[in-house]
Amino acid sequence: MKKRTFGLIAVVVITAVVILVSRAIAWGSCSWYGYQTDREVRYAAFVGCMVKVQEHWIPRVELRVVQ
């Protein structure tokens, strides 16, 4: 029983670490995009990278549709 509990805890911890690392990479790439393009950007948790166009915030993946 103890081995099963330890395994479950290990899987949960590894999953949490992977999620945190992927979020950190996404935030960093959003920040880098803003630095390269000299645009105002912010990272939204469930949307991704947002770019300010005029007075509206638009997801970066939909930026081509607006331009």
A tleap script that builds the chain and sets N, CA, C and O, in Angstrom:
source leaprc.protein.ff14SB
mol = sequence {
  NMET LYS LYS ARG THR PHE GLY LEU ILE ALA
  VAL VAL VAL ILE THR ALA VAL VAL ILE LEU
  VAL SER ARG ALA ILE ALA TRP GLY SER CYS
  SER TRP TYR GLY TYR GLN THR ASP ARG GLU
  VAL ARG TYR ALA ALA PHE VAL GLY CYS MET
  VAL LYS VAL GLN GLU HIE TRP ILE PRO ARG
  VAL GLU LEU ARG VAL VAL CGLN
}
set mol.1.N position { 0.818 -1.198 0.000 }
set mol.1.CA position { 0.000 0.000 0.000 }
set mol.1.C position { 0.861 1.260 0.000 }
set mol.1.O position { 0.517 2.241 -0.661 }
set mol.2.N position { 1.968 1.247 0.729 }
set mol.2.CA position { 2.827 2.421 0.798 }
set mol.2.C position { 3.486 2.705 -0.543 }
set mol.2.O position { 3.670 3.869 -0.900 }
set mol.3.N position { 3.845 1.664 -1.295 }
set mol.3.CA position { 4.465 1.872 -2.603 }
set mol.3.C position { 3.487 2.532 -3.563 }
set mol.3.O position { 3.875 3.385 -4.361 }
set mol.4.N position { 2.234 2.143 -3.488 }
set mol.4.CA position { 1.219 2.729 -4.364 }
set mol.4.C position { 1.014 4.208 -4.030 }
set mol.4.O position { 0.884 5.029 -4.938 }
set mol.5.N position { 0.984 4.554 -2.765 }
set mol.5.CA position { 0.815 5.936 -2.344 }
set mol.5.C position { 2.008 6.777 -2.779 }
set mol.5.O position { 1.837 7.896 -3.262 }
set mol.6.N position { 3.221 6.243 -2.611 }
set mol.6.CA position { 4.419 6.955 -3.021 }
set mol.6.C position { 4.419 7.176 -4.535 }
set mol.6.O position { 4.796 8.250 -5.005 }
set mol.7.N position { 4.008 6.186 -5.282 }
set mol.7.CA position { 3.942 6.307 -6.739 }
set mol.7.C position { 2.938 7.351 -7.175 }
set mol.7.O position { 3.199 8.123 -8.098 }
set mol.8.N position { 1.788 7.380 -6.513 }
set mol.8.CA position { 0.762 8.363 -6.833 }
set mol.8.C position { 1.247 9.780 -6.536 }
set mol.8.O position { 1.028 10.698 -7.327 }
set mol.9.N position { 1.900 9.948 -5.405 }
set mol.9.CA position { 2.431 11.264 -5.045 }
set mol.9.C position { 3.507 11.685 -6.044 }
set mol.9.O position { 3.569 12.851 -6.434 }
set mol.10.N position { 4.344 10.753 -6.455 }
set mol.10.CA position { 5.395 11.061 -7.429 }
set mol.10.C position { 4.792 11.506 -8.762 }
set mol.10.O position { 5.282 12.455 -9.374 }
set mol.11.N position { 3.748 10.838 -9.210 }
set mol.11.CA position { 3.093 11.205 -10.471 }
set mol.11.C position { 2.475 12.596 -10.367 }
set mol.11.O position { 2.585 13.389 -11.302 }
set mol.12.N position { 1.833 12.901 -9.254 }
set mol.12.CA position { 1.214 14.215 -9.059 }
set mol.12.C position { 2.273 15.312 -9.031 }
set mol.12.O position { 2.086 16.369 -9.633 }
set mol.13.N position { 3.374 15.071 -8.344 }
set mol.13.CA position { 4.439 16.076 -8.257 }
set mol.13.C position { 5.076 16.301 -9.625 }
set mol.13.O position { 5.317 17.445 -10.009 }
set mol.14.N position { 5.350 15.234 -10.363 }
set mol.14.CA position { 5.953 15.365 -11.687 }
set mol.14.C position { 5.012 16.104 -12.631 }
set mol.14.O position { 5.457 16.946 -13.411 }
set mol.15.N position { 3.727 15.802 -12.570 }
set mol.15.CA position { 2.743 16.493 -13.403 }
set mol.15.C position { 2.692 17.983 -13.074 }
set mol.15.O position { 2.634 18.817 -13.978 }
set mol.16.N position { 2.715 18.316 -11.799 }
set mol.16.CA position { 2.686 19.719 -11.387 }
set mol.16.C position { 3.928 20.459 -11.870 }
set mol.16.O position { 3.836 21.603 -12.315 }
set mol.17.N position { 5.078 19.817 -11.786 }
set mol.17.CA position { 6.320 20.443 -12.240 }
set mol.17.C position { 6.283 20.670 -13.751 }
set mol.17.O position { 6.697 21.730 -14.221 }
set mol.18.N position { 5.800 19.704 -14.509 }
set mol.18.CA position { 5.712 19.839 -15.961 }
set mol.18.C position { 4.773 20.986 -16.333 }
set mol.18.O position { 5.079 21.768 -17.233 }
set mol.19.N position { 3.643 21.092 -15.654 }
set mol.19.CA position { 2.692 22.177 -15.925 }
set mol.19.C position { 3.318 23.535 -15.609 }
set mol.19.O position { 3.180 24.475 -16.392 }
set mol.20.N position { 3.997 23.646 -14.482 }
set mol.20.CA position { 4.621 24.918 -14.109 }
set mol.20.C position { 5.727 25.311 -15.081 }
set mol.20.O position { 5.854 26.483 -15.435 }
set mol.21.N position { 6.514 24.357 -15.507 }
set mol.21.CA position { 7.593 24.656 -16.461 }
set mol.21.C position { 7.012 25.092 -17.806 }
set mol.21.O position { 7.513 26.032 -18.424 }
set mol.22.N position { 5.960 24.412 -18.260 }
set mol.22.CA position { 5.365 24.795 -19.542 }
set mol.22.C position { 4.731 26.185 -19.469 }
set mol.22.O position { 4.813 26.943 -20.435 }
set mol.23.N position { 4.107 26.530 -18.354 }
set mol.23.CA position { 3.543 27.873 -18.188 }
set mol.23.C position { 4.642 28.923 -18.164 }
set mol.23.O position { 4.477 30.007 -18.723 }
set mol.24.N position { 5.768 28.609 -17.517 }
set mol.24.CA position { 6.890 29.555 -17.464 }
set mol.24.C position { 7.469 29.782 -18.862 }
set mol.24.O position { 7.823 30.909 -19.208 }
set mol.25.N position { 7.566 28.733 -19.656 }
set mol.25.CA position { 8.064 28.869 -21.026 }
set mol.25.C position { 7.095 29.698 -21.862 }
set mol.25.O position { 7.526 30.546 -22.643 }
set mol.26.N position { 5.793 29.465 -21.710 }
set mol.26.CA position { 4.792 30.230 -22.465 }
set mol.26.C position { 4.837 31.706 -22.076 }
set mol.26.O position { 4.751 32.576 -22.942 }
set mol.27.N position { 4.971 31.990 -20.795 }
set mol.27.CA position { 5.053 33.372 -20.341 }
set mol.27.C position { 6.316 34.034 -20.890 }
set mol.27.O position { 6.279 35.186 -21.324 }
set mol.28.N position { 7.423 33.308 -20.870 }
set mol.28.CA position { 8.681 33.847 -21.376 }
set mol.28.C position { 8.627 34.129 -22.868 }
set mol.28.O position { 9.147 35.145 -23.328 }
set mol.29.N position { 7.998 33.233 -23.629 }
set mol.29.CA position { 7.912 33.466 -25.071 }
set mol.29.C position { 6.986 34.641 -25.379 }
set mol.29.O position { 7.216 35.371 -26.343 }
set mol.30.N position { 5.953 34.828 -24.580 }
set mol.30.CA position { 5.067 35.979 -24.754 }
set mol.30.C position { 5.829 37.274 -24.462 }
set mol.30.O position { 5.717 38.249 -25.206 }
set mol.31.N position { 6.582 37.277 -23.405 }
set mol.31.CA position { 7.374 38.447 -23.056 }
set mol.31.C position { 8.427 38.739 -24.127 }
set mol.31.O position { 8.660 39.899 -24.467 }
set mol.32.N position { 9.051 37.712 -24.650 }
set mol.32.CA position { 10.055 37.875 -25.698 }
set mol.32.C position { 9.422 38.433 -26.975 }
set mol.32.O position { 10.021 39.267 -27.654 }
set mol.33.N position { 8.216 37.972 -27.300 }
set mol.33.CA position { 7.505 38.490 -28.474 }
set mol.33.C position { 7.255 39.996 -28.324 }
set mol.33.O position { 7.452 40.761 -29.268 }
set mol.34.N position { 6.826 40.405 -27.151 }
set mol.34.CA position { 6.601 41.830 -26.900 }
set mol.34.C position { 7.878 42.634 -27.008 }
set mol.34.O position { 7.866 43.755 -27.515 }
set mol.35.N position { 8.979 42.073 -26.538 }
set mol.35.CA position { 10.269 42.758 -26.618 }
set mol.35.C position { 10.724 42.875 -28.068 }
set mol.35.O position { 11.210 43.929 -28.476 }
set mol.36.N position { 10.575 41.814 -28.848 }
set mol.36.CA position { 11.026 41.830 -30.245 }
set mol.36.C position { 10.195 42.769 -31.114 }
set mol.36.O position { 10.740 43.470 -31.967 }
set mol.37.N position { 8.889 42.788 -30.904 }
set mol.37.CA position { 8.006 43.581 -31.758 }
set mol.37.C position { 7.720 44.971 -31.193 }
set mol.37.O position { 7.069 45.782 -31.851 }
set mol.38.N position { 8.193 45.249 -29.998 }
set mol.38.CA position { 7.967 46.526 -29.321 }
set mol.38.C position { 6.470 46.806 -29.178 }
set mol.38.O position { 6.004 47.924 -29.398 }
set mol.39.N position { 5.738 45.766 -28.806 }
set mol.39.CA position { 4.303 45.895 -28.548 }
set mol.39.C position { 4.019 45.614 -27.082 }
set mol.39.O position { 4.813 44.980 -26.387 }
set mol.40.N position { 2.871 46.099 -26.628 }
set mol.40.CA position { 2.460 45.831 -25.260 }
set mol.40.C position { 1.774 44.470 -25.222 }
set mol.40.O position { 0.775 44.255 -25.908 }
set mol.41.N position { 2.308 43.554 -24.423 }
set mol.41.CA position { 1.761 42.202 -24.331 }
set mol.41.C position { 1.537 41.848 -22.867 }
set mol.41.O position { 2.118 42.440 -21.958 }
set mol.42.N position { 0.677 40.868 -22.680 }
set mol.42.CA position { 0.491 40.290 -21.347 }
set mol.42.C position { 0.089 38.838 -21.527 }
set mol.42.O position { -0.432 38.449 -22.572 }
set mol.43.N position { 0.336 38.046 -20.499 }
set mol.43.CA position { 0.020 36.630 -20.568 }
set mol.43.C position { -1.228 36.365 -19.745 }
set mol.43.O position { -1.257 36.642 -18.546 }
set mol.44.N position { -2.252 35.832 -20.380 }
set mol.44.CA position { -3.494 35.469 -19.690 }
set mol.44.C position { -3.489 33.955 -19.470 }
set mol.44.O position { -3.112 33.195 -20.362 }
set mol.45.N position { -3.902 33.529 -18.298 }
set mol.45.CA position { -3.761 32.133 -17.880 }
set mol.45.C position { -4.408 31.131 -18.833 }
set mol.45.O position { -3.762 30.152 -19.207 }
set mol.46.N position { -5.623 31.333 -19.225 }
set mol.46.CA position { -6.321 30.334 -20.027 }
set mol.46.C position { -6.417 30.710 -21.506 }
set mol.46.O position { -6.964 29.953 -22.308 }
set mol.47.N position { -5.886 31.878 -21.865 }
set mol.47.CA position { -5.971 32.351 -23.243 }
set mol.47.C position { -4.611 32.276 -23.923 }
set mol.47.O position { -4.514 31.870 -25.082 }
set mol.48.N position { -3.582 32.658 -23.221 }
set mol.48.CA position { -2.242 32.692 -23.789 }
set mol.48.C position { -1.757 34.119 -23.908 }
set mol.48.O position { -2.119 34.979 -23.106 }
set mol.49.N position { -0.945 34.364 -24.900 }
set mol.49.CA position { -0.334 35.678 -25.097 }
set mol.49.C position { -1.355 36.640 -25.707 }
set mol.49.O position { -1.974 36.342 -26.728 }
set mol.50.N position { -1.519 37.784 -25.072 }
set mol.50.CA position { -2.445 38.809 -25.549 }
set mol.50.C position { -1.633 40.023 -25.987 }
set mol.50.O position { -0.667 40.408 -25.328 }
set mol.51.N position { -2.039 40.625 -27.113 }
set mol.51.CA position { -1.359 41.800 -27.673 }
set mol.51.C position { -2.347 42.958 -27.693 }
set mol.51.O position { -3.510 42.795 -28.063 }
set mol.52.N position { -1.869 44.125 -27.292 }
set mol.52.CA position { -2.739 45.300 -27.291 }
set mol.52.C position { -2.716 45.934 -28.677 }
set mol.52.O position { -1.668 46.368 -29.156 }
set mol.53.N position { -3.889 45.982 -29.315 }
set mol.53.CA position { -4.060 46.607 -30.620 }
set mol.53.C position { -5.064 47.729 -30.426 }
set mol.53.O position { -6.214 47.495 -30.056 }
set mol.54.N position { -4.611 48.956 -30.682 }
set mol.54.CA position { -5.386 50.157 -30.401 }
set mol.54.C position { -5.779 50.135 -28.922 }
set mol.54.O position { -4.900 50.284 -28.073 }
set mol.55.N position { -7.024 49.960 -28.584 }
set mol.55.CA position { -7.432 49.930 -27.169 }
set mol.55.C position { -7.947 48.561 -26.737 }
set mol.55.O position { -8.520 48.436 -25.655 }
set mol.56.N position { -7.754 47.537 -27.561 }
set mol.56.CA position { -8.286 46.208 -27.275 }
set mol.56.C position { -7.161 45.191 -27.104 }
set mol.56.O position { -6.103 45.306 -27.724 }
set mol.57.N position { -7.405 44.196 -26.256 }
set mol.57.CA position { -6.466 43.096 -26.088 }
set mol.57.C position { -6.938 41.932 -26.947 }
set mol.57.O position { -8.078 41.483 -26.825 }
set mol.58.N position { -6.056 41.444 -27.817 }
set mol.58.CA position { -6.394 40.384 -28.758 }
set mol.58.C position { -5.398 39.247 -28.584 }
set mol.58.O position { -4.203 39.501 -28.434 }
set mol.59.N position { -5.864 37.988 -28.602 }
set mol.59.CA position { -4.912 36.867 -28.527 }
set mol.59.C position { -3.913 36.926 -29.678 }
set mol.59.O position { -4.277 37.254 -30.808 }
set mol.60.N position { -2.684 36.615 -29.395 }
set mol.60.CA position { -1.627 36.702 -30.404 }
set mol.60.C position { -1.900 35.808 -31.605 }
set mol.60.O position { -1.554 36.161 -32.732 }
set mol.61.N position { -2.518 34.654 -31.373 }
set mol.61.CA position { -2.788 33.734 -32.484 }
set mol.61.C position { -3.849 34.293 -33.436 }
set mol.61.O position { -3.926 33.855 -34.584 }
set mol.62.N position { -4.667 35.248 -32.987 }
set mol.62.CA position { -5.689 35.863 -33.827 }
set mol.62.C position { -5.266 37.226 -34.369 }
set mol.62.O position { -6.086 37.947 -34.937 }
set mol.63.N position { -4.024 37.575 -34.201 }
set mol.63.CA position { -3.551 38.895 -34.582 }
set mol.63.C position { -3.621 39.099 -36.091 }
set mol.63.O position { -3.927 40.205 -36.539 }
set mol.64.N position { -3.352 38.090 -36.872 }
set mol.64.CA position { -3.412 38.226 -38.333 }
set mol.64.C position { -4.820 38.535 -38.833 }
set mol.64.O position { -4.989 39.221 -39.841 }
set mol.65.N position { -5.811 38.037 -38.139 }
set mol.65.CA position { -7.194 38.283 -38.539 }
set mol.65.C position { -7.531 39.764 -38.393 }
set mol.65.O position { -8.261 40.325 -39.210 }
set mol.66.N position { -7.000 40.385 -37.359 }
set mol.66.CA position { -7.307 41.786 -37.073 }
set mol.66.C position { -6.547 42.709 -38.013 }
set mol.66.O position { -7.099 43.716 -38.457 }
set mol.67.N position { -5.311 42.398 -38.323 }
set mol.67.CA position { -4.501 43.279 -39.158 }
set mol.67.C position { -4.934 43.178 -40.546 }
set mol.67.O position { -4.376 43.845 -41.417 }
savepdb mol mol.pdb
quit
